[in-house]
């Protein structure tokens, strides 16, 4: 554990944090803050993307299903437990750095999706596949095939941590604490439902995500808004605390041990990335399957994932925790979020439990596709069925196991995935800028 903690601290140290934020900022400037300026256009494309593609639109799922599939993988324990952990370790100021990570991450997610669609391929089974391993191979050329292999290798391993066992464990904990059902029973039931969905491939995953993700996200946000409306007088103070503590650190108070500015930055950025996955290279794997005729259109839809995940859902969790005053209780993780919702609203802990169950389940579905595509890149299409069976077994193991080590390994794998992807984004940024300029020139002309 000590060795893993040391590795975790190193890979999430200043160099990787600078690379993450620096890449996002560089893309923001190079795109002239297009993702932030075109937020309204992105929502328009999202709504239009509910329809099947027209002539010339090639892919597996609608643009909206691609977004909800990506969101199914990102809206998970990070939005509930991850935000609470960031506040527990970095203080309220960590929330500011989560927001900053999301704002620059919109440009990162946009660039990832543009490249994913631009460089996607058709596999041996006739399916459209893409993501960092493909835009590294096809965009940077054969000399960088090793970098694509490294990304796919780390993504395959990371999937079983961040996207499988960790999520299954969160579901089992929530079900046991809320309904008293043993972990093993939950694990078996979750594994069966997971298999029924993932055996249908990305089309079935997309169909489930299209309905389940928006429904649960809206219910969770509405519950949080009710609490914030009741505690409206505390909202200005909470926002002030977030901005002040981001640059001054947080003094020890109550059950909170105190945190320096560096802790706020580190845990805010790390938990922000864990939540919205901008720069990780996972979401473009889903967006590469979209029925679309233009990379930029899908890029505009993709960037909404970061906005919805962090600016909307994570902010709700953070503001409820701070306005109810429980952030100094000494609790952390999902327990802190549950305490905050319970304090703000009678029965509010049920919102957190239900949110954890649904969000974690959809994350298992979304990441099964990411891991499967990464494994297929490494071993070919023959690995798909064994991967799916292993994935289902991982759900049961995750539900009953003690995952202290797995959490740390998942965190390390996230950083190791991000590095080759960020290198590729910088190297291929010229393509992103050129494709984007051409799209908007044609759009204005039209």
C-alpha positions as CSV (number, residue, x, y, z in Angstrom):
1,X,0.0,0.0,0.0
2,X,2.8,2.4,0.8
3,X,4.5,1.7,-2.5
4,X,1.2,2.2,-4.4
5,X,0.5,5.4,-2.5
6,X,3.9,6.7,-3.4
7,X,3.4,5.8,-7.1
8,X,-0.1,7.4,-7.0
9,X,1.3,10.6,-5.5
10,X,4.0,10.7,-8.2
11,X,1.8,10.1,-11.2
12,X,-0.7,12.6,-10.0
13,X,2.0,15.1,-9.0
14,X,2.7,18.5,-10.6
15,X,4.0,17.2,-14.0
16,X,0.8,15.3,-14.9
17,X,-1.5,18.0,-13.5
18,X,0.4,20.6,-15.5
19,X,0.1,18.4,-18.6
20,X,-3.6,18.0,-18.1
21,X,-4.4,21.6,-17.5
22,X,-1.8,22.8,-19.9
23,X,-3.1,20.7,-22.8
24,X,-6.6,21.9,-22.1
25,X,-5.6,25.5,-21.9
26,X,-3.4,25.2,-25.1
27,X,-6.4,23.7,-27.0
28,X,-8.7,26.4,-25.6
29,X,-6.4,29.1,-26.9
30,X,-5.8,27.3,-30.3
31,X,-9.5,26.9,-30.8
32,X,-10.1,30.5,-29.6
33,X,-12.3,29.2,-26.8
34,X,-14.7,27.8,-29.3
35,X,-16.1,25.0,-27.0
36,X,-17.0,27.5,-24.4
37,X,-18.4,30.0,-26.9
38,X,-20.4,27.3,-28.8
39,X,-22.0,25.8,-25.8
40,X,-25.5,26.7,-27.1
41,X,-24.6,25.2,-30.5
42,X,-23.5,22.0,-28.7
43,X,-26.9,21.6,-27.0
44,X,-28.6,22.2,-30.4
45,X,-26.5,19.5,-32.0
46,X,-27.2,17.2,-29.0
47,X,-31.0,17.6,-29.5
48,X,-30.7,17.1,-33.2
49,X,-28.5,14.1,-32.5
50,X,-31.4,12.1,-31.1
51,X,-32.4,11.2,-34.7
52,X,-30.8,8.6,-36.8
53,X,-28.2,9.8,-39.2
54,X,-29.1,10.8,-42.8
55,X,-27.3,10.0,-46.1
56,X,-23.6,9.9,-45.6
57,X,-23.9,9.4,-41.8
58,X,-21.8,6.3,-40.9
59,X,-21.6,4.8,-37.5
60,X,-23.3,2.5,-34.9
61,X,-25.3,4.8,-32.6
62,X,-26.9,8.3,-32.8
63,X,-24.7,11.3,-31.7
64,X,-27.0,11.6,-28.6
65,X,-26.5,7.9,-27.7
66,X,-22.8,8.4,-28.1
67,X,-22.9,11.3,-25.6
68,X,-25.1,9.4,-23.1
69,X,-22.9,6.3,-23.5
70,X,-19.9,8.6,-22.6
71,X,-21.8,10.2,-19.8
72,X,-22.9,6.7,-18.5
73,X,-19.2,6.0,-18.0
74,X,-18.3,9.4,-16.5
75,X,-21.3,10.1,-14.3
76,X,-20.6,7.6,-11.5
77,X,-19.0,7.4,-8.1
78,X,-16.8,10.4,-9.0
79,X,-19.8,12.7,-8.9
80,X,-20.9,11.5,-5.5
81,X,-18.0,9.9,-3.6
82,X,-15.3,11.6,-5.6
83,X,-16.5,15.2,-5.0
84,X,-16.9,14.5,-1.3
85,X,-13.4,13.0,-1.1
86,X,-11.9,16.1,-2.9
87,X,-13.5,18.4,-0.3
88,X,-12.4,16.1,2.6
89,X,-8.8,16.1,1.4
90,X,-8.5,19.5,-0.2
91,X,-11.2,21.6,1.4
92,X,-13.9,23.6,-0.4
93,X,-11.2,25.2,-2.6
94,X,-10.8,21.9,-4.4
95,X,-14.2,22.5,-6.0
96,X,-12.8,25.6,-7.8
97,X,-10.0,23.5,-9.3
98,X,-12.6,20.9,-10.4
99,X,-14.5,23.6,-12.2
100,X,-11.3,24.9,-13.8
101,X,-10.4,21.4,-14.9
102,X,-13.9,21.1,-16.5
103,X,-13.7,24.4,-18.3
104,X,-10.4,23.6,-20.0
105,X,-11.5,20.0,-20.2
106,X,-14.3,21.0,-22.6
107,X,-11.7,21.8,-25.2
108,X,-9.8,18.6,-24.5
109,X,-13.0,16.5,-24.8
110,X,-13.9,18.4,-28.0
111,X,-10.5,17.6,-29.5
112,X,-10.7,14.0,-28.5
113,X,-14.0,13.4,-30.3
114,X,-12.9,15.3,-33.4
115,X,-9.8,13.1,-33.7
116,X,-11.8,10.0,-32.8
117,X,-14.3,10.5,-35.7
118,X,-11.6,11.8,-38.1
119,X,-9.3,8.8,-37.7
120,X,-11.9,6.0,-37.0
121,X,-11.8,2.6,-38.7
122,X,-14.1,-0.3,-39.5
123,X,-13.1,-3.5,-37.6
124,X,-13.3,-7.1,-38.8
125,X,-17.0,-7.3,-37.8
126,X,-18.0,-4.2,-39.7
127,X,-18.2,-1.9,-36.7
128,X,-16.9,1.6,-36.5
129,X,-14.1,1.8,-33.9
130,X,-11.9,4.6,-32.8
131,X,-10.3,6.4,-29.9
132,X,-6.7,7.4,-28.9
133,X,-5.1,4.2,-30.1
134,X,-6.5,4.8,-33.6
135,X,-5.8,8.5,-33.8
136,X,-2.3,7.8,-32.5
137,X,-1.7,5.0,-35.1
138,X,-3.4,6.7,-38.1
139,X,-2.6,10.3,-37.2
140,X,1.0,10.0,-35.9
141,X,2.0,7.1,-38.1
142,X,3.7,3.7,-37.7
143,X,6.6,5.1,-35.7
144,X,4.2,5.8,-32.8
145,X,2.4,2.5,-32.9
146,X,4.0,1.7,-29.5
147,X,2.3,4.7,-28.0
148,X,-1.1,3.5,-29.2
149,X,-0.3,0.0,-27.8
150,X,0.6,1.5,-24.4
151,X,-2.7,3.5,-24.2
152,X,-4.7,0.4,-25.1
153,X,-2.9,-1.7,-22.6
154,X,-3.4,0.8,-19.7
155,X,-7.0,1.4,-20.8
156,X,-7.8,-2.4,-20.7
157,X,-6.4,-2.7,-17.1
158,X,-8.0,0.6,-16.0
159,X,-11.4,-0.5,-17.2
160,X,-11.5,-3.3,-14.6
161,X,-10.7,-0.8,-11.9
162,X,-12.4,2.5,-12.5
163,X,-15.1,1.0,-14.7
164,X,-15.9,-2.4,-13.1
165,X,-14.8,-3.5,-9.6
166,X,-14.9,-0.1,-8.0
167,X,-18.4,0.6,-9.4
168,X,-19.7,-2.8,-8.4
169,X,-18.4,-2.3,-4.9
170,X,-20.1,1.0,-4.6
171,X,-23.5,-0.5,-5.8
172,X,-23.2,-3.4,-3.3
173,X,-22.3,-1.0,-0.4
174,X,-25.3,1.3,-1.3
175,X,-27.7,-1.6,-1.6
176,X,-26.5,-3.2,1.6
177,X,-26.7,0.0,3.7
178,X,-30.1,1.0,2.2
179,X,-31.9,-2.3,1.8
180,X,-29.9,-4.8,3.9
181,X,-29.2,-7.1,0.9
182,X,-25.8,-9.0,1.1
183,X,-23.0,-7.9,-1.2
184,X,-22.9,-11.3,-3.0
185,X,-26.5,-11.3,-4.0
186,X,-26.2,-7.7,-5.4
187,X,-23.1,-8.7,-7.3
188,X,-24.8,-11.7,-8.9
189,X,-27.9,-9.7,-9.9
190,X,-25.8,-6.8,-11.2
191,X,-23.6,-9.3,-13.2
192,X,-26.7,-10.8,-14.9
193,X,-28.2,-7.5,-15.9
194,X,-24.8,-6.2,-17.1
195,X,-24.4,-9.3,-19.3
196,X,-27.9,-8.9,-20.8
197,X,-26.9,-5.3,-21.9
198,X,-23.3,-5.7,-23.0
199,X,-23.9,-8.8,-25.0
200,X,-25.9,-6.5,-27.4
201,X,-22.8,-4.4,-28.0
202,X,-22.7,-0.6,-28.2
203,X,-26.1,-0.3,-29.7
204,X,-27.8,-1.9,-26.7
205,X,-25.6,0.0,-24.3
206,X,-26.5,3.2,-26.1
207,X,-30.2,2.4,-26.1
208,X,-30.1,1.9,-22.3
209,X,-27.9,4.9,-21.6
210,X,-30.1,7.2,-23.7
211,X,-33.0,6.8,-21.2
212,X,-31.4,5.9,-17.9
213,X,-28.6,8.5,-17.7
214,X,-30.7,11.7,-18.4
215,X,-33.5,10.4,-16.1
216,X,-31.2,9.8,-13.1
217,X,-29.1,12.9,-13.7
218,X,-32.3,15.1,-13.7
219,X,-33.7,13.5,-10.6
220,X,-30.3,13.9,-8.8
221,X,-30.0,17.6,-9.8
222,X,-33.6,18.3,-8.8
223,X,-33.1,16.8,-5.4
224,X,-30.0,18.9,-4.9
225,X,-31.8,22.0,-6.1
226,X,-34.5,21.5,-3.5
227,X,-31.9,21.4,-0.7
228,X,-30.2,24.5,-2.1
229,X,-33.5,26.3,-2.3
230,X,-34.2,25.5,1.4
231,X,-30.6,26.7,2.3
232,X,-30.5,29.6,-0.2
233,X,-29.1,32.0,2.4
234,X,-26.0,29.7,2.7
235,X,-25.3,29.6,-1.1
236,X,-23.4,32.9,-1.4
237,X,-21.2,32.0,1.5
238,X,-20.5,28.6,0.1
239,X,-19.4,30.1,-3.3
240,X,-17.3,32.6,-1.5
241,X,-15.6,29.9,0.6
242,X,-14.9,27.9,-2.6
243,X,-13.1,30.8,-4.3
244,X,-11.2,32.0,-1.3
245,X,-10.0,28.6,-0.2
246,X,-8.8,27.8,-3.7
247,X,-6.0,30.3,-3.3
248,X,-5.5,30.5,0.5
249,X,-6.0,26.9,1.7
250,X,-8.5,25.8,4.4
251,X,-7.8,26.0,8.1
252,X,-8.6,23.0,10.4
253,X,-12.1,23.2,11.8
254,X,-14.3,20.6,13.4
255,X,-13.6,17.2,11.9
256,X,-11.7,18.8,9.0
257,X,-7.9,18.5,9.3
258,X,-7.1,21.5,7.2
259,X,-5.6,21.6,3.7
260,X,-2.9,23.7,1.9
261,X,-3.5,25.3,-1.5
262,X,-1.5,22.5,-3.2
263,X,-3.8,19.9,-1.7
264,X,-6.8,21.8,-3.1
265,X,-5.3,21.9,-6.5
266,X,-4.1,18.2,-6.5
267,X,-7.3,16.7,-5.3
268,X,-9.6,19.1,-7.2
269,X,-7.9,18.3,-10.5
270,X,-7.5,14.6,-9.8
271,X,-11.1,14.1,-8.7
272,X,-12.3,16.4,-11.5
273,X,-10.5,14.2,-14.1
274,X,-11.7,11.0,-12.3
275,X,-15.3,12.4,-12.7
276,X,-15.4,13.9,-16.2
277,X,-12.5,11.9,-17.7
278,X,-11.4,14.8,-20.0
279,X,-7.9,14.0,-21.2
280,X,-8.1,10.4,-20.2
281,X,-9.0,9.2,-23.7
282,X,-12.0,7.1,-22.7
283,X,-14.9,9.1,-24.0
284,X,-13.7,9.4,-27.7
285,X,-14.0,5.6,-27.9
286,X,-17.8,6.0,-27.6
287,X,-17.9,9.1,-29.8
288,X,-16.1,7.2,-32.6
289,X,-19.2,5.0,-33.0
290,X,-21.5,7.9,-33.6
291,X,-23.7,8.1,-36.7
292,X,-22.2,11.4,-38.1
293,X,-20.8,12.8,-41.3
294,X,-18.6,15.4,-39.6
295,X,-16.0,15.2,-36.7
296,X,-16.7,18.8,-35.6
297,X,-20.4,18.2,-35.1
298,X,-19.6,15.2,-32.8
299,X,-16.9,17.3,-31.1
300,X,-19.6,19.9,-30.2
301,X,-21.8,17.2,-28.7
302,X,-18.9,15.5,-26.9
303,X,-17.7,18.7,-25.0
304,X,-21.1,18.8,-23.3
305,X,-20.2,15.6,-21.4
306,X,-17.6,17.6,-19.3
307,X,-20.0,20.5,-18.8
308,X,-22.9,18.3,-17.7
309,X,-20.7,16.0,-15.5
310,X,-18.7,18.5,-13.6
311,X,-20.3,22.0,-13.9
312,X,-23.8,20.6,-13.3
313,X,-23.8,17.3,-11.4
314,X,-20.6,17.6,-9.4
315,X,-21.4,21.2,-8.5
316,X,-24.7,20.1,-7.1
317,X,-23.0,17.5,-4.8
318,X,-20.4,20.1,-3.7
319,X,-22.8,22.9,-2.9
320,X,-25.1,20.6,-0.9
321,X,-22.1,19.3,1.1
322,X,-20.9,22.9,1.9
323,X,-24.2,24.7,2.4
324,X,-25.5,22.0,4.9
325,X,-22.2,22.5,6.9
326,X,-21.4,18.8,7.1
327,X,-18.1,19.2,5.2
328,X,-16.4,19.7,8.7
329,X,-18.0,16.5,10.1
330,X,-15.0,14.3,9.5
331,X,-16.9,12.0,7.1
332,X,-15.6,11.4,3.6
333,X,-16.7,9.7,0.3
334,X,-20.3,8.6,-0.3
335,X,-21.0,8.8,3.5
336,X,-20.3,12.5,3.4
337,X,-22.6,13.1,0.4
338,X,-25.3,10.9,2.1
339,X,-25.0,12.9,5.3
340,X,-25.3,16.2,3.4
341,X,-28.5,15.1,1.5
342,X,-30.0,13.7,4.7
343,X,-29.3,16.9,6.6
344,X,-30.8,19.0,3.9
345,X,-33.8,16.9,3.0
346,X,-35.6,14.2,5.0
347,X,-34.9,11.0,3.2
348,X,-32.3,12.7,1.1
349,X,-29.8,9.9,1.7
350,X,-32.1,7.7,-0.6
351,X,-31.3,10.1,-3.4
352,X,-27.6,9.5,-2.9
353,X,-28.1,5.7,-2.6
354,X,-30.3,5.5,-5.7
355,X,-27.8,7.9,-7.6
356,X,-24.9,5.7,-6.6
357,X,-26.6,2.5,-7.7
358,X,-27.8,3.9,-11.1
359,X,-24.7,6.0,-11.9
360,X,-22.3,3.1,-11.0
361,X,-24.3,0.6,-13.0
362,X,-24.3,2.8,-16.1
363,X,-20.5,3.4,-15.6
364,X,-20.0,-0.4,-15.7
365,X,-21.9,-0.5,-19.0
366,X,-20.0,2.4,-20.6
367,X,-16.6,1.2,-19.4
368,X,-17.3,-2.3,-20.7
369,X,-17.3,-0.9,-24.2
370,X,-14.1,1.1,-23.6
371,X,-12.3,-1.9,-22.2
372,X,-13.6,-4.1,-25.0
373,X,-12.4,-1.8,-27.7
374,X,-9.0,-1.4,-26.1
375,X,-8.7,-5.2,-25.7
376,X,-9.8,-5.7,-29.4
377,X,-7.0,-3.3,-30.5
378,X,-4.5,-5.4,-28.6
379,X,-5.7,-8.9,-29.4
380,X,-8.2,-8.7,-32.3
381,X,-11.9,-9.3,-32.5
382,X,-11.5,-12.9,-31.1
383,X,-11.1,-11.4,-27.6
384,X,-14.6,-9.8,-27.5
385,X,-16.5,-12.8,-26.0
386,X,-13.8,-13.8,-23.4
387,X,-13.6,-10.1,-22.4
388,X,-17.3,-9.9,-21.8
389,X,-17.3,-13.0,-19.7
390,X,-14.4,-11.8,-17.7
391,X,-16.1,-8.4,-17.3
392,X,-19.2,-10.0,-15.8
393,X,-17.0,-12.1,-13.4
394,X,-15.3,-8.9,-12.4
395,X,-18.6,-7.4,-11.3
396,X,-19.2,-10.2,-8.8
397,X,-15.6,-10.0,-7.5
398,X,-15.8,-6.3,-7.1
399,X,-19.1,-6.5,-5.2
400,X,-17.6,-8.7,-2.5
401,X,-13.9,-7.7,-2.4
402,X,-12.1,-5.2,-0.2
403,X,-11.0,-2.6,-2.8
404,X,-8.5,-0.4,-0.9
405,X,-5.7,-1.5,-3.3
406,X,-7.9,-1.5,-6.4
407,X,-8.9,2.2,-5.8
408,X,-5.3,3.2,-5.8
409,X,-4.4,1.1,-8.8
410,X,-7.4,2.6,-10.7
411,X,-6.1,6.1,-9.9
412,X,-2.6,5.2,-11.2
413,X,-4.0,3.6,-14.4
414,X,-6.0,6.8,-15.0
415,X,-2.9,8.9,-15.1
416,X,-1.0,6.3,-17.2
417,X,-3.8,6.3,-19.7
418,X,-3.9,10.1,-19.9
419,X,-0.2,10.6,-20.7
420,X,-0.1,9.0,-24.2
421,X,-3.5,10.5,-25.0
422,X,-2.4,14.0,-24.0
423,X,0.8,13.7,-26.0
424,X,-1.3,12.7,-29.1
425,X,-3.7,15.6,-28.6
426,X,-0.8,18.1,-28.6
427,X,0.9,16.5,-31.6
428,X,-2.4,16.3,-33.6
429,X,-3.7,19.7,-32.4
430,X,-3.0,21.2,-35.9
431,X,-5.5,18.7,-37.4
432,X,-8.1,19.7,-34.8
433,X,-7.6,23.4,-35.5
434,X,-7.7,23.0,-39.3
435,X,-10.8,20.7,-39.3
436,X,-12.6,23.1,-37.0
437,X,-11.7,26.2,-39.0
438,X,-12.9,24.5,-42.2
439,X,-16.2,23.5,-40.6
440,X,-17.0,27.0,-39.4
441,X,-16.0,28.6,-42.7
442,X,-18.3,26.2,-44.5
443,X,-21.0,26.9,-41.9
444,X,-20.8,30.6,-42.4
445,X,-20.8,30.2,-46.2
446,X,-23.9,28.0,-46.0
